[in-house]
């Protein structure tokens, strides 16, 4: 594995590059970093060049000092590809990564192969979600960081009852990564990805590259109807619903996700 810091239009992004062959870029959810994809990197790096991204303001990437648009996120991905010498990649995205992946496929179809978009949405944030994340940030600021009571809220939002009960390693991972976040930095990301998120249905209807939309049946953040609407907006998209998983399916059921991605890549050559 090679760890690199790459200058992009959204600041310096930290990436972990492994393997060789065709590229797979992996962009995680809010409050998570590139380690979300450890199981996918381990599975695909013998055949692909895997690029696991710490997204803007998260992990070892440069802290954010202002908000951004999804077009800027997609542009930052182009900056990454150019810096790494990758003409084209397959895209694995979770939540924020899924929404960015949809924008990337729509805006840069010549740079993407198969997109597997997990636990995302094409809809604006409902008032309930905006309020919940606003309270999350207010509590974090009051505590001068994401402390255990707050990370428990993140666990409840991201992991369903099956994972909270039966997958202690997934719970530990979410707790560990969430509490390492810089609250001031991720607040800009939360505002951009949640509060100011635009409706993307029309944009996603212009996608002409292969897309698989993946939903976790237990996802409380983006319930199944949102994923169904997202998939319906994308021409010829396939919708796959994973049982006993919630918002972080790549972490919760990695073997299932790996097999699903293998099938998607095999079908499209």
N, C-alpha and C positions, 0 to 999 in steps of 0.2 A: 504493500500500500504506500502511496505517495501522498502526503498532505501538502496542499498548496493554498496560497492566498492569491486571489485574482482580483484585480481592479475592475469594477463594473460601474455602470451609471448609478447604481444604488450602493456604492461604497465597496469596500474590500470584502469579498466573500470567501469563506474558507470551504475548501472541498477536499474530499478524500477520494483519490483515484486508484482503482485497482484493476488488474487484469489487462487483457488486450483483445482486440477485435472490434466489432461494431459497438457503438456507444449506447449506453443506457444512462440517462440523467434522472436522478431521484431527488424530488423536492418534497419536504415534509409539511406537516401541519403547523399552525401557530403553536407557540410554546414548546415545540419539539425541535431537535436538531437532526443532523444527518445520520446519527446513530440509530434513528428509527428504522433505518434500512439495513442494519447489520446482517440480518438473515438473508436478505435479497442479495447483498454484496457477496456473501459467502457462497450462495447458490449459483450466481451468474458470472463471477469473475474468471472462471476457467474458460469462458467462451466469449465474453464481452468486456469492453472497457466500461467499468461502472464508475459513475461520478455521483457521490453522495454529497449533497449540498447542505451546509448550514445556511439557512435563508437569511435575508437581510435583518440585521439586528439581533440575531440569535446565535447561540453557541459561540464559536470562535470567530464569527464574522464581525465586521466593524459595527459598533453600535449605531443605531439610527438616531438622527436628530430632527427628522421631519417625516411626514407621511409620504405616500407614494401611490401610484396607480397600478392596476394589473398589467397595463401595457408596458410600464416601466419594469415590472418583474419579468415579463416575457423578453424585453430588451436586455435585461441583465443576464438572462439565460443565453441569449445570442452572444453577449460579451464573453461568457464562460466558454462557449463552444469555440469561438474564434481564438481565445487565448490557449485552449487545450488542443487546437488543431483538429477539431471534430467537425466535419462538414454536416453531419446529420446524426440524430440520436433517436432512440426510442425513449418514451417519457413515462416515468412512474411518478404519480403525484398523489398526495394525500391531503384532502381538505384545501388549505391554501394552495398546496401543490397541484391539486386537481383543477382548481379554478384557473391558476396560472397556466397549467398545461392546456386547458381548453383555449385560452387566449393565444398561447404560443402556436397551437395547431392552426388556429384561424388566421393569425397574422403572418406566420412563417412556415407555410406548408412545405416549402422546399428543404426545411431543416429538420423535419420530424418524420419518423416512420410510424410505429404503433404507439398510441397513447392509452395508458391504463389509468383511468381517473377514479380514484377511490374516495368515497365519503366527501364529495364536494357538492356544490350547488351552482345553479345559474340564476338564483333568485336574490333579491335584496334581503337584507337581514330584517326579520320581523321585530316589532318593538320589544317583545319579550327577550330576544337574544341580545339586542342592544343594551337593554337595562341590565341583564345578567353580567355581561362583560364589563359594563361600566362599574357595577358594584365590585366585581373582581379586582379591577384596577384600583378603585378607591381604597379597598381594603389593603391591597399590596403596598400602596404608597404610605398608608397610615402605619404599616408595620415595617416600612423601609426595606421591603424585599418580599419575596414569595416564601412564606413560612409554612410549616406543616398544616395549620388549619386551612390555608388557602389552597395548598396543593391537593388536599383532600377534595376540594371543590372541582379542581381540574380532573382528578381521577374519576369523579362521578360524572362529569361532562363527557369525558373521552372514552371511558370503559364501561361496558354494560354489566349487568348482574352476573353473567357467566364468567367473564374475565375477573371481576372483583372477587368472585368466590373461588375460582378454580385455577387462576393464573397469577400466582403471587409475583413471579418474575416480571410480568407485564406491569403490575401495579408498582413495583419498586422502580422500574425504568421510568415510568411517567413521573413519579415523585422526584426521583433524582434529577432528571432533566429539567423539570418545571422549576424546581427551587434554585437552579443555577442561573435562571434568566435575570437580566438587568431590567428592572421594572420600567425605568424611564425609556429604555430602548424599545422594549416590546409593546409599550403603550402606543407608540406610533404605528406599529404593525397591526395591533388590534383595531385601532380606529380605522385604518385603511382597509383591512380585510373584513371587518364586521360592520362598523357603523356607517362607513361610506361606500360599501360594496354596491356596485351597479347591477342592474339586471343584464344578464349576458345571453338570454335565450336567442335574440336575433343574431348576435355575433356568432354564437355556436352553430347556428343553422348554416353558416357558410363553410364549416369544416368539411373537407373532402378526403381526409386521410383516415385510416382505420382507428376506431376508438372503442374501448371497452369501459363501460361505467360500472363501478363496483359499489354496492351498498352493503352495510352491515345491518342486519335485521334489528339489532338492539341499539342502534345509533340514536341517541337522544338529541344530538346537536343538529344533524341533518336527517330527519326521518325519511323513510322510504319514498313517500310521495314527492319529495324534492328531488331525489335521485331519478325517479321515474320521469319527472318533467324535464330534467336535464338531459337524460338519454333520448327522450322523444324529440328534443330540439336538434339533436345532432344526427345528420343523415346516416342511416345504416348503422348507428351505434348499437352495440350489444349491451344489455343490462344483465348483470349477474348479482344475485342476492346471496350473501353469505350468512348462514345461520350461526347463532351462538357467538356473534362478534358485533362490535359496535363501531366506534369512530376511528380506531387505529388498527384496521384489519391486518396490515402488514406486520405489526407487532403481535397481535393477538393470535392470529392463525397463519403463521408464516409459511408453513408447508402448503396450505391450501392456496395462498396467494402466489407462491412460487409456481405451483402447477398451473394455475390459471394464466399467469404471464407466459409460461412456456407454451401453452396451447395457443395463445394469441399471437405470439411470435411465429410459431410453426405455421399457422393458417395463412399468414401474410408473407411467408418466405423471408 
